[in-house]
Amino acid sequence: MAGSFILVGGFACLAFHWEDYQLVVILIPEIVAIIYMLLQLYKIERKGKGLLVLMISIIVILSMLLLIGTLPVIGYDNNTMIRNDTLFIKGSYAKEIPISSIIYIKGNAIVPPIGIRTNGISFGAYNVGHFRTKDQKDILLYLHSDDTNVTYIKTKNNEDIYINFKDSALSVDFPNKLKAAFHRPAKGK
């Protein structure tokens, strides 16, 4: 029964382009099936193993809820905008970067090999926060996809920032918008 829900739900997610919800559609029937099987096992094995079964079921349920709880965090794309000569990166590890502090912008950049995550979130293609490269260089990542262009930003404070979006069109257009703001004369001068 759980298998048929997983198959139908998985195909529905593909048909309606709900890729972000595919993991939830797969996990919920499995969680329900695991809970049902553990409760049936508990009814059968009422002799001293009941507490063990209960503890295992609680651990499984909590781990699944924790996994499902992280999905909303990684489901959102960058909320990035350029306004009043400032680049605003909202969301997890939000940052405001004055355009005047940017010294270099490169579209279609290559992210250096990552050594460790120092303070951030890393879940598959989703990498947001502070990371250290294998060359021991600290960088700030706002990466939401492995399949879209990455923009590299270097600031006067010697910060290296890499940013992209889930949407390929946004990832391609972003460095052009940023360069246009970078080359535009500052207001009031």
Backbone as JSON Lines, residues from 0, in Angstrom:
{"i":0,"aa":"M","n":[0.83,-1.19,0.0],"ca":[0.0,0.0,0.0],"c":[0.88,1.26,0.0]}
{"i":1,"aa":"A","n":[1.88,1.29,0.88],"ca":[2.77,2.46,0.94],"c":[3.52,2.61,-0.38]}
{"i":2,"aa":"G","n":[3.9,1.49,-0.97],"ca":[4.62,1.53,-2.24],"c":[3.8,2.16,-3.34]}
{"i":3,"aa":"S","n":[2.5,1.86,-3.39],"ca":[1.66,2.46,-4.43],"c":[1.5,3.96,-4.21]}
{"i":4,"aa":"F","n":[1.39,4.4,-2.95],"ca":[1.32,5.83,-2.67],"c":[2.62,6.53,-3.1]}
{"i":5,"aa":"I","n":[3.74,5.87,-2.84],"ca":[5.03,6.46,-3.21],"c":[5.14,6.58,-4.73]}
{"i":6,"aa":"L","n":[4.74,5.53,-5.46],"ca":[4.82,5.58,-6.92],"c":[3.9,6.64,-7.5]}
{"i":7,"aa":"V","n":[2.64,6.65,-7.06],"ca":[1.68,7.63,-7.58],"c":[2.12,9.04,-7.21]}
{"i":8,"aa":"G","n":[2.53,9.23,-5.95],"ca":[2.98,10.56,-5.52],"c":[4.22,11.01,-6.25]}
{"i":9,"aa":"G","n":[5.16,10.1,-6.47],"ca":[6.38,10.44,-7.2],"c":[6.1,10.86,-8.63]}
{"i":10,"aa":"F","n":[5.22,10.11,-9.31],"ca":[4.87,10.47,-10.68],"c":[4.08,11.78,-10.73]}
{"i":11,"aa":"A","n":[3.21,12.0,-9.74],"ca":[2.47,13.27,-9.69],"c":[3.43,14.44,-9.5]}
{"i":12,"aa":"C","n":[4.44,14.27,-8.66],"ca":[5.43,15.34,-8.45],"c":[6.18,15.64,-9.74]}
{"i":13,"aa":"L","n":[6.52,14.61,-10.49],"ca":[7.21,14.83,-11.76],"c":[6.29,15.49,-12.79]}
{"i":14,"aa":"A","n":[5.03,15.02,-12.85],"ca":[4.1,15.55,-13.84],"c":[3.77,17.02,-13.59]}
{"i":15,"aa":"F","n":[3.63,17.41,-12.33],"ca":[3.25,18.78,-12.0],"c":[4.44,19.65,-11.6]}
{"i":16,"aa":"H","n":[5.66,19.15,-11.81],"ca":[6.89,19.89,-11.5],"c":[6.95,20.31,-10.03]}
{"i":17,"aa":"W","n":[6.64,19.37,-9.15],"ca":[6.7,19.6,-7.71],"c":[7.93,18.9,-7.15]}
{"i":18,"aa":"E","n":[9.08,19.08,-7.77],"ca":[10.28,18.37,-7.36],"c":[10.67,18.66,-5.92]}
{"i":19,"aa":"D","n":[10.34,19.85,-5.43],"ca":[10.69,20.22,-4.06],"c":[9.94,19.37,-3.03]}
{"i":20,"aa":"Y","n":[8.78,18.83,-3.41],"ca":[7.97,18.06,-2.47],"c":[8.13,16.56,-2.63]}
{"i":21,"aa":"Q","n":[8.97,16.15,-3.55],"ca":[9.1,14.73,-3.85],"c":[9.58,13.93,-2.63]}
{"i":22,"aa":"L","n":[10.52,14.47,-1.89],"ca":[11.03,13.76,-0.72],"c":[9.94,13.58,0.33]}
{"i":23,"aa":"V","n":[9.11,14.6,0.53],"ca":[8.02,14.5,1.5],"c":[7.02,13.45,1.06]}
{"i":24,"aa":"V","n":[6.69,13.44,-0.24],"ca":[5.73,12.46,-0.76],"c":[6.26,11.05,-0.59]}
{"i":25,"aa":"I","n":[7.56,10.88,-0.68],"ca":[8.15,9.56,-0.51],"c":[8.23,9.19,0.97]}
{"i":26,"aa":"L","n":[8.56,10.14,1.83],"ca":[8.78,9.82,3.25],"c":[7.51,9.58,4.05]}
{"i":27,"aa":"I","n":[6.45,10.32,3.78],"ca":[5.24,10.2,4.61],"c":[4.65,8.79,4.56]}
{"i":28,"aa":"P","n":[4.43,8.17,3.39],"ca":[3.93,6.79,3.41],"c":[4.88,5.82,4.1]}
{"i":29,"aa":"E","n":[6.18,6.04,3.95],"ca":[7.14,5.17,4.63],"c":[7.05,5.32,6.15]}
{"i":30,"aa":"I","n":[6.92,6.54,6.61],"ca":[6.8,6.77,8.06],"c":[5.55,6.09,8.6]}
{"i":31,"aa":"V","n":[4.44,6.27,7.89],"ca":[3.18,5.64,8.32],"c":[3.33,4.12,8.32]}
{"i":32,"aa":"A","n":[3.95,3.55,7.29],"ca":[4.14,2.1,7.22],"c":[5.06,1.61,8.34]}
{"i":33,"aa":"I","n":[6.12,2.35,8.63],"ca":[7.03,1.95,9.72],"c":[6.32,1.99,11.06]}
{"i":34,"aa":"I","n":[5.56,3.05,11.3],"ca":[4.82,3.15,12.56],"c":[3.82,2.01,12.68]}
{"i":35,"aa":"Y","n":[3.11,1.71,11.6],"ca":[2.14,0.63,11.63],"c":[2.82,-0.71,11.92]}
{"i":36,"aa":"M","n":[3.95,-0.96,11.25],"ca":[4.66,-2.23,11.48],"c":[5.2,-2.32,12.9]}
{"i":37,"aa":"L","n":[5.71,-1.22,13.43],"ca":[6.22,-1.24,14.8],"c":[5.11,-1.46,15.82]}
{"i":38,"aa":"L","n":[3.94,-0.87,15.57],"ca":[2.81,-1.09,16.47],"c":[2.33,-2.54,16.41]}
{"i":39,"aa":"Q","n":[2.33,-3.11,15.2],"ca":[1.95,-4.52,15.08],"c":[2.96,-5.42,15.78]}
{"i":40,"aa":"L","n":[4.25,-5.09,15.65],"ca":[5.29,-5.85,16.34],"c":[5.13,-5.72,17.85]}
{"i":41,"aa":"Y","n":[4.77,-4.55,18.3],"ca":[4.57,-4.32,19.73],"c":[3.41,-5.18,20.25]}
{"i":42,"aa":"K","n":[2.33,-5.3,19.45],"ca":[1.2,-6.12,19.86],"c":[1.59,-7.6,19.94]}
{"i":43,"aa":"I","n":[2.45,-8.05,19.01],"ca":[2.87,-9.45,18.98],"c":[3.86,-9.74,20.1]}
{"i":44,"aa":"E","n":[4.85,-8.9,20.27],"ca":[5.94,-9.12,21.22],"c":[5.72,-8.34,22.5]}
{"i":45,"aa":"R","n":[4.75,-8.65,23.26],"ca":[4.48,-7.91,24.49],"c":[5.37,-8.34,25.64]}
{"i":46,"aa":"K","n":[6.23,-9.25,25.45],"ca":[7.06,-9.77,26.53],"c":[8.14,-8.76,26.87]}
{"i":47,"aa":"G","n":[9.15,-8.58,27.1],"ca":[10.07,-7.53,27.54],"c":[10.61,-6.65,26.44]}
{"i":48,"aa":"K","n":[10.25,-6.94,25.2],"ca":[10.81,-6.17,24.1],"c":[9.97,-4.94,23.76]}
{"i":49,"aa":"G","n":[8.88,-4.76,24.44],"ca":[7.98,-3.65,24.14],"c":[8.64,-2.3,24.27]}
{"i":50,"aa":"L","n":[9.43,-2.13,25.32],"ca":[10.11,-0.86,25.54],"c":[11.14,-0.6,24.44]}
{"i":51,"aa":"L","n":[11.84,-1.65,24.03],"ca":[12.82,-1.51,22.95],"c":[12.14,-1.1,21.65]}
{"i":52,"aa":"V","n":[11.03,-1.73,21.34],"ca":[10.29,-1.4,20.12],"c":[9.78,0.04,20.19]}
{"i":53,"aa":"L","n":[9.29,0.43,21.34],"ca":[8.81,1.8,21.52],"c":[9.93,2.81,21.33]}
{"i":54,"aa":"M","n":[11.09,2.54,21.9],"ca":[12.23,3.45,21.77],"c":[12.7,3.55,20.31]}
{"i":55,"aa":"I","n":[12.76,2.41,19.64],"ca":[13.18,2.43,18.23],"c":[12.17,3.21,17.39]}
{"i":56,"aa":"S","n":[10.89,3.0,17.65],"ca":[9.88,3.73,16.88],"c":[9.95,5.23,17.14]}
{"i":57,"aa":"I","n":[10.21,5.63,18.36],"ca":[10.34,7.06,18.68],"c":[11.56,7.65,17.97]}
{"i":58,"aa":"I","n":[12.67,6.93,17.96],"ca":[13.87,7.4,17.27],"c":[13.61,7.55,15.78]}
{"i":59,"aa":"V","n":[12.95,6.57,15.17],"ca":[12.65,6.63,13.74],"c":[11.74,7.82,13.43]}
{"i":60,"aa":"I","n":[10.7,7.99,14.22],"ca":[9.76,9.09,14.0],"c":[10.45,10.44,14.15]}
{"i":61,"aa":"L","n":[11.24,10.61,15.19],"ca":[11.92,11.89,15.4],"c":[12.93,12.18,14.29]}
{"i":62,"aa":"S","n":[13.65,11.16,13.84],"ca":[14.61,11.4,12.76],"c":[13.91,11.77,11.46]}
{"i":63,"aa":"M","n":[12.79,11.15,11.17],"ca":[12.03,11.5,9.97],"c":[11.46,12.91,10.07]}
{"i":64,"aa":"L","n":[10.94,13.26,11.24],"ca":[10.42,14.62,11.42],"c":[11.52,15.66,11.29]}
{"i":65,"aa":"L","n":[12.7,15.35,11.8],"ca":[13.83,16.26,11.66],"c":[14.2,16.45,10.19]}
{"i":66,"aa":"L","n":[14.2,15.37,9.44],"ca":[14.51,15.45,8.02],"c":[13.45,16.26,7.28]}
{"i":67,"aa":"I","n":[12.19,16.01,7.57],"ca":[11.11,16.76,6.93],"c":[11.16,18.22,7.36]}
{"i":68,"aa":"G","n":[11.54,18.48,8.59],"ca":[11.63,19.86,9.08],"c":[12.68,20.69,8.39]}
{"i":69,"aa":"T","n":[13.71,20.06,7.86],"ca":[14.75,20.82,7.15],"c":[14.35,21.17,5.73]}
{"i":70,"aa":"L","n":[13.33,20.53,5.19],"ca":[12.94,20.79,3.81],"c":[12.49,22.22,3.55]}
{"i":71,"aa":"P","n":[11.68,22.85,4.42],"ca":[11.32,24.24,4.13],"c":[12.52,25.17,4.09]}
{"i":72,"aa":"V","n":[13.54,24.9,4.87],"ca":[14.73,25.75,4.89],"c":[15.45,25.7,3.55]}
{"i":73,"aa":"I","n":[15.56,24.53,2.96],"ca":[16.31,24.41,1.72],"c":[15.43,24.54,0.49]}
{"i":74,"aa":"G","n":[14.13,24.68,0.67],"ca":[13.23,24.75,-0.47],"c":[13.16,26.1,-1.14]}
{"i":75,"aa":"Y","n":[13.63,27.13,-0.5],"ca":[13.5,28.48,-1.05],"c":[14.73,28.86,-1.87]}
{"i":76,"aa":"D","n":[14.48,29.66,-2.87],"ca":[15.56,30.19,-3.68],"c":[16.08,31.46,-3.02]}
{"i":77,"aa":"N","n":[17.19,31.95,-3.51],"ca":[17.74,33.21,-3.0],"c":[16.73,34.32,-3.18]}
{"i":78,"aa":"N","n":[16.55,35.12,-2.15],"ca":[15.76,36.34,-2.25],"c":[16.76,37.47,-2.29]}
{"i":79,"aa":"T","n":[17.23,37.78,-3.48],"ca":[18.32,38.73,-3.67],"c":[17.82,39.89,-4.51]}
{"i":80,"aa":"M","n":[18.15,41.1,-4.07],"ca":[17.74,42.28,-4.84],"c":[18.8,43.36,-4.74]}
{"i":81,"aa":"I","n":[18.81,44.23,-5.74],"ca":[19.7,45.38,-5.76],"c":[18.82,46.61,-5.62]}
{"i":82,"aa":"R","n":[19.04,47.37,-4.54],"ca":[18.23,48.55,-4.28],"c":[19.07,49.59,-3.57]}
{"i":83,"aa":"N","n":[18.94,50.83,-3.96],"ca":[19.66,51.93,-3.32],"c":[21.16,51.67,-3.26]}
{"i":84,"aa":"D","n":[21.72,51.24,-4.37],"ca":[23.17,50.98,-4.46],"c":[23.66,49.97,-3.43]}
{"i":85,"aa":"T","n":[22.79,49.02,-3.08],"ca":[23.15,47.96,-2.14],"c":[22.61,46.63,-2.65]}
{"i":86,"aa":"L","n":[23.41,45.59,-2.52],"ca":[22.98,44.24,-2.83],"c":[22.46,43.62,-1.55]}
{"i":87,"aa":"F","n":[21.18,43.24,-1.54],"ca":[20.55,42.62,-0.38],"c":[20.38,41.13,-0.66]}
{"i":88,"aa":"I","n":[20.98,40.31,0.18],"ca":[20.8,38.86,0.11],"c":[20.02,38.49,1.36]}
{"i":89,"aa":"K","n":[18.76,38.09,1.18],"ca":[17.9,37.79,2.33],"c":[17.84,36.29,2.55]}
{"i":90,"aa":"G","n":[17.3,35.9,3.68],"ca":[17.16,34.49,4.0],"c":[18.24,34.06,4.98]}
{"i":91,"aa":"S","n":[18.56,32.77,4.93],"ca":[19.61,32.24,5.8],"c":[20.93,32.92,5.48]}
{"i":92,"aa":"Y","n":[21.62,33.37,6.5],"ca":[22.91,34.05,6.36],"c":[22.78,35.31,5.49]}
{"i":93,"aa":"A","n":[21.75,36.1,5.81],"ca":[21.47,37.34,5.09],"c":[22.67,38.27,5.13]}
{"i":94,"aa":"K","n":[22.78,39.07,4.08],"ca":[23.92,39.98,3.99],"c":[23.52,41.19,3.15]}
{"i":95,"aa":"E","n":[24.04,42.35,3.54],"ca":[23.89,43.57,2.76],"c":[25.28,44.0,2.31]}
{"i":96,"aa":"I","n":[25.44,44.15,1.01],"ca":[26.74,44.51,0.45],"c":[26.58,45.81,-0.34]}
{"i":97,"aa":"P","n":[27.18,46.9,0.12],"ca":[27.14,48.12,-0.69],"c":[27.83,47.87,-2.03]}
{"i":98,"aa":"I","n":[27.19,48.34,-3.09],"ca":[27.76,48.14,-4.43],"c":[29.15,48.77,-4.5]}
{"i":99,"aa":"S","n":[29.36,49.86,-3.77],"ca":[30.66,50.54,-3.79],"c":[31.78,49.69,-3.18]}
{"i":100,"aa":"S","n":[31.41,48.68,-2.37],"ca":[32.44,47.83,-1.77],"c":[32.81,46.64,-2.65]}
{"i":101,"aa":"I","n":[32.11,46.47,-3.76],"ca":[32.41,45.37,-4.68],"c":[33.54,45.81,-5.61]}
{"i":102,"aa":"I","n":[34.56,44.96,-5.74],"ca":[35.67,45.3,-6.63],"c":[35.74,44.4,-7.86]}
{"i":103,"aa":"Y","n":[35.03,43.25,-7.83],"ca":[35.11,42.33,-8.96],"c":[33.85,41.49,-9.02]}
{"i":104,"aa":"I","n":[33.34,41.3,-10.23],"ca":[32.15,40.47,-10.47],"c":[32.46,39.57,-11.66]}
{"i":105,"aa":"K","n":[32.2,38.28,-11.5],"ca":[32.4,37.35,-12.61],"c":[31.19,36.43,-12.71]}
{"i":106,"aa":"G","n":[30.56,36.43,-13.87],"ca":[29.46,35.5,-14.13],"c":[30.03,34.17,-14.58]}
{"i":107,"aa":"N","n":[29.25,33.13,-14.45],"ca":[29.65,31.77,-14.85],"c":[30.98,31.36,-14.21]}
{"i":108,"aa":"A","n":[31.11,31.63,-12.93],"ca":[32.34,31.3,-12.18],"c":[32.31,29.84,-11.75]}
{"i":109,"aa":"I","n":[33.46,29.36,-11.37],"ca":[33.6,27.99,-10.86],"c":[33.89,28.08,-9.37]}
{"i":110,"aa":"V","n":[33.1,27.37,-8.59],"ca":[33.29,27.36,-7.13],"c":[34.51,26.49,-6.83]}
{"i":111,"aa":"P","n":[35.43,27.0,-6.02],"ca":[36.61,26.18,-5.68],"c":[36.19,24.96,-4.85]}
{"i":112,"aa":"P","n":[36.99,23.91,-4.86],"ca":[36.66,22.72,-4.07],"c":[36.53,23.07,-2.58]}
{"i":113,"aa":"I","n":[35.43,22.62,-1.99],"ca":[35.14,22.93,-0.59],"c":[35.83,21.91,0.31]}
{"i":114,"aa":"G","n":[36.51,22.42,1.33],"ca":[37.14,21.55,2.32],"c":[36.16,21.22,3.44]}
{"i":115,"aa":"I","n":[35.71,22.28,4.16],"ca":[34.78,22.06,5.27],"c":[33.76,23.19,5.32]}
{"i":116,"aa":"R","n":[32.65,22.9,5.96],"ca":[31.64,23.91,6.26],"c":[31.98,24.47,7.64]}
{"i":117,"aa":"T","n":[32.22,25.78,7.74],"ca":[32.58,26.36,9.03],"c":[31.36,26.89,9.77]}
{"i":118,"aa":"N","n":[30.37,27.41,9.05],"ca":[29.14,27.89,9.67],"c":[28.13,28.04,8.55]}
{"i":119,"aa":"G","n":[27.35,27.03,8.32],"ca":[26.4,27.1,7.23],"c":[25.56,25.85,7.13]}
{"i":120,"aa":"I","n":[24.82,25.78,6.05],"ca":[23.93,24.66,5.77],"c":[24.4,24.02,4.47]}
{"i":121,"aa":"S","n":[24.54,22.71,4.48],"ca":[24.93,21.99,3.28],"c":[24.03,20.77,3.17]}
{"i":122,"aa":"F","n":[23.23,20.73,2.11],"ca":[22.29,19.63,1.92],"c":[22.18,19.39,0.42]}
{"i":123,"aa":"G","n":[22.98,18.49,-0.09],"ca":[22.98,18.22,-1.53],"c":[23.55,19.41,-2.29]}
{"i":124,"aa":"A","n":[22.76,19.94,-3.23],"ca":[23.2,21.09,-4.02],"c":[23.03,22.4,-3.26]}
{"i":125,"aa":"Y","n":[22.33,22.36,-2.15],"ca":[22.06,23.56,-1.35],"c":[23.23,23.79,-0.38]}
{"i":126,"aa":"N","n":[23.98,24.86,-0.6],"ca":[25.11,25.22,0.25],"c":[25.02,26.71,0.55]}
{"i":127,"aa":"V","n":[24.67,27.05,1.77],"ca":[24.52,28.45,2.16],"c":[25.27,28.67,3.46]}
{"i":128,"aa":"G","n":[26.12,29.69,3.48],"ca":[26.84,30.04,4.7],"c":[28.33,30.14,4.46]}
{"i":129,"aa":"H","n":[29.06,30.02,5.54],"ca":[30.52,30.17,5.51],"c":[31.18,28.8,5.35]}
{"i":130,"aa":"F","n":[32.09,28.72,4.37],"ca":[32.79,27.48,4.07],"c":[34.27,27.79,3.92]}
{"i":131,"aa":"R","n":[35.09,26.76,4.02],"ca":[36.53,26.9,3.81],"c":[36.92,25.97,2.66]}
{"i":132,"aa":"T","n":[37.68,26.52,1.72],"ca":[38.1,25.72,0.57],"c":[39.23,24.78,0.97]}
{"i":133,"aa":"K","n":[39.57,23.89,0.08],"ca":[40.69,22.97,0.35],"c":[42.01,23.72,0.41]}
{"i":134,"aa":"D","n":[42.05,24.94,-0.16],"ca":[43.24,25.8,-0.07],"c":[43.23,26.66,1.19]}
{"i":135,"aa":"Q","n":[42.32,26.36,2.13],"ca":[42.22,27.07,3.41],"c":[41.79,28.53,3.25]}
{"i":136,"aa":"K","n":[40.96,28.81,2.26],"ca":[40.46,30.16,2.04],"c":[38.99,30.2,2.44]}
{"i":137,"aa":"D","n":[38.61,31.21,3.25],"ca":[37.23,31.33,3.69],"c":[36.39,31.97,2.58]}
{"i":138,"aa":"I","n":[35.24,31.36,2.3],"ca":[34.33,31.88,1.28],"c":[32.9,31.85,1.83]}
{"i":139,"aa":"L","n":[32.04,32.65,1.21],"ca":[30.64,32.71,1.58],"c":[29.83,32.21,0.39]}
{"i":140,"aa":"L","n":[29.02,31.19,0.62],"ca":[28.25,30.57,-0.47],"c":[26.76,30.83,-0.3]}
{"i":141,"aa":"Y","n":[26.11,31.11,-1.4],"ca":[24.65,31.16,-1.5],"c":[24.27,30.34,-2.73]}
{"i":142,"aa":"L","n":[24.51,29.05,-2.67],"ca":[24.3,28.16,-3.82],"c":[23.04,27.34,-3.62]}
{"i":143,"aa":"H","n":[22.15,27.39,-4.61],"ca":[20.88,26.68,-4.52],"c":[20.71,25.61,-5.59]}
{"i":144,"aa":"S","n":[21.71,25.44,-6.45],"ca":[21.6,24.45,-7.51],"c":[22.99,24.1,-8.04]}
{"i":145,"aa":"D","n":[23.12,22.87,-8.5],"ca":[24.35,22.45,-9.18],"c":[24.26,22.7,-10.68]}
{"i":146,"aa":"D","n":[23.05,23.03,-11.16],"ca":[22.8,23.09,-12.6],"c":[22.76,24.5,-13.18]}
{"i":147,"aa":"T","n":[22.94,25.53,-12.36],"ca":[22.84,26.9,-12.87],"c":[24.16,27.64,-12.69]}
{"i":148,"aa":"N","n":[24.29,28.73,-13.44],"ca":[25.51,29.54,-13.39],"c":[25.75,30.11,-11.99]}
{"i":149,"aa":"V","n":[27.0,30.28,-11.66],"ca":[27.4,30.84,-10.37],"c":[28.05,32.2,-10.62]}
{"i":150,"aa":"T","n":[27.69,33.19,-9.81],"ca":[28.3,34.51,-9.88],"c":[29.29,34.65,-8.74]}
{"i":151,"aa":"Y","n":[30.49,35.12,-9.06],"ca":[31.53,35.34,-8.06],"c":[31.63,36.84,-7.8]}
{"i":152,"aa":"I","n":[31.63,37.21,-6.51],"ca":[31.73,38.61,-6.1],"c":[32.91,38.73,-5.14]}
{"i":153,"aa":"K","n":[33.77,39.69,-5.41],"ca":[34.92,40.0,-4.53],"c":[34.68,41.39,-3.97]}
{"i":154,"aa":"T","n":[34.83,41.55,-2.65],"ca":[34.61,42.85,-2.03],"c":[35.92,43.46,-1.55]}
{"i":155,"aa":"K","n":[35.86,44.74,-1.2],"ca":[37.04,45.44,-0.68],"c":[37.5,44.84,0.65]}
{"i":156,"aa":"N","n":[36.59,44.21,1.37],"ca":[36.92,43.56,2.64],"c":[37.55,42.19,2.43]}
{"i":157,"aa":"N","n":[37.89,41.88,1.19],"ca":[38.51,40.61,0.81],"c":[37.57,39.41,1.03]}
{"i":158,"aa":"E","n":[36.27,39.64,0.89],"ca":[35.29,38.56,0.97],"c":[35.11,37.96,-0.42]}
{"i":159,"aa":"D","n":[35.06,36.65,-0.47],"ca":[34.76,35.93,-1.71],"c":[33.37,35.33,-1.56]}
{"i":160,"aa":"I","n":[32.45,35.76,-2.41],"ca":[31.05,35.35,-2.32],"c":[30.66,34.69,-3.63]}
{"i":161,"aa":"Y","n":[30.03,33.53,-3.53],"ca":[29.53,32.81,-4.7],"c":[28.02,32.67,-4.53]}
{"i":162,"aa":"I","n":[27.28,33.03,-5.58],"ca":[25.82,33.02,-5.47],"c":[25.21,32.49,-6.77]}
{"i":163,"aa":"N","n":[24.14,31.69,-6.61],"ca":[23.34,31.3,-7.76],"c":[21.91,31.06,-7.32]}
{"i":164,"aa":"F","n":[21.06,30.73,-8.26],"ca":[19.64,30.55,-8.01],"c":[19.21,29.2,-8.57]}
{"i":165,"aa":"K","n":[18.06,28.71,-8.13],"ca":[17.51,27.49,-8.72],"c":[17.11,27.75,-10.16]}
{"i":166,"aa":"D","n":[16.56,28.94,-10.4],"ca":[16.09,29.32,-11.73],"c":[17.28,29.71,-12.6]}
{"i":167,"aa":"S","n":[17.45,29.0,-13.7],"ca":[18.59,29.22,-14.59],"c":[18.59,30.63,-15.17]}
{"i":168,"aa":"A","n":[17.41,31.14,-15.53],"ca":[17.33,32.49,-16.11],"c":[17.8,33.54,-15.11]}
{"i":169,"aa":"L","n":[17.42,33.39,-13.85],"ca":[17.88,34.34,-12.82],"c":[19.38,34.26,-12.64]}
{"i":170,"aa":"S","n":[19.92,33.05,-12.66],"ca":[21.36,32.87,-12.48],"c":[22.16,33.48,-13.62]}
{"i":171,"aa":"V","n":[21.63,33.41,-14.83],"ca":[22.32,33.99,-15.98],"c":[22.21,35.51,-15.97]}
{"i":172,"aa":"D","n":[21.04,36.03,-15.58],"ca":[20.79,37.47,-15.62],"c":[21.4,38.23,-14.44]}
{"i":173,"aa":"F","n":[21.59,37.56,-13.31],"ca":[22.05,38.24,-12.1],"c":[23.38,38.98,-12.26]}
{"i":174,"aa":"P","n":[24.44,38.36,-12.82],"ca":[25.69,39.11,-12.93],"c":[25.57,40.35,-13.82]}
{"i":175,"aa":"N","n":[24.7,40.3,-14.83],"ca":[24.5,41.46,-15.7],"c":[23.84,42.61,-14.93]}
{"i":176,"aa":"K","n":[22.84,42.29,-14.11],"ca":[22.2,43.32,-13.29],"c":[23.19,43.9,-12.28]}
{"i":177,"aa":"L","n":[23.98,43.03,-11.69],"ca":[24.95,43.48,-10.69],"c":[26.03,44.35,-11.34]}
{"i":178,"aa":"K","n":[26.5,43.96,-12.52],"ca":[27.5,44.77,-13.23],"c":[26.92,46.12,-13.64]}
{"i":179,"aa":"A","n":[25.65,46.14,-14.04],"ca":[25.01,47.41,-14.41],"c":[24.94,48.34,-13.2]}
{"i":180,"aa":"A","n":[24.6,47.8,-12.04],"ca":[24.57,48.61,-10.82],"c":[25.98,49.02,-10.41]}
{"i":181,"aa":"F","n":[26.95,48.16,-10.66],"ca":[28.34,48.43,-10.31],"c":[28.91,49.59,-11.14]}
{"i":182,"aa":"H","n":[28.54,49.63,-12.42],"ca":[29.07,50.67,-13.32],"c":[28.23,51.95,-13.3]}
{"i":183,"aa":"R","n":[27.07,51.9,-12.68],"ca":[26.21,53.07,-12.6],"c":[26.81,54.04,-11.59]}
{"i":184,"aa":"P","n":[26.84,55.33,-11.88],"ca":[27.39,56.28,-10.9],"c":[26.53,56.3,-9.64]}
{"i":185,"aa":"A","n":[27.19,56.41,-8.5],"ca":[26.48,56.42,-7.22],"c":[25.64,57.69,-7.11]}
{"i":186,"aa":"K","n":[24.48,57.58,-6.46],"ca":[23.6,58.73,-6.28],"c":[24.25,59.74,-5.36]}
{"i":187,"aa":"G","n":[24.04,61.0,-5.66],"ca":[24.55,62.06,-4.8],"c":[25.97,62.47,-5.13]}
{"i":188,"aa":"K","n":[26.57,61.94,-6.2],"ca":[27.95,62.33,-6.55],"c":[27.96,63.16,-7.8]}
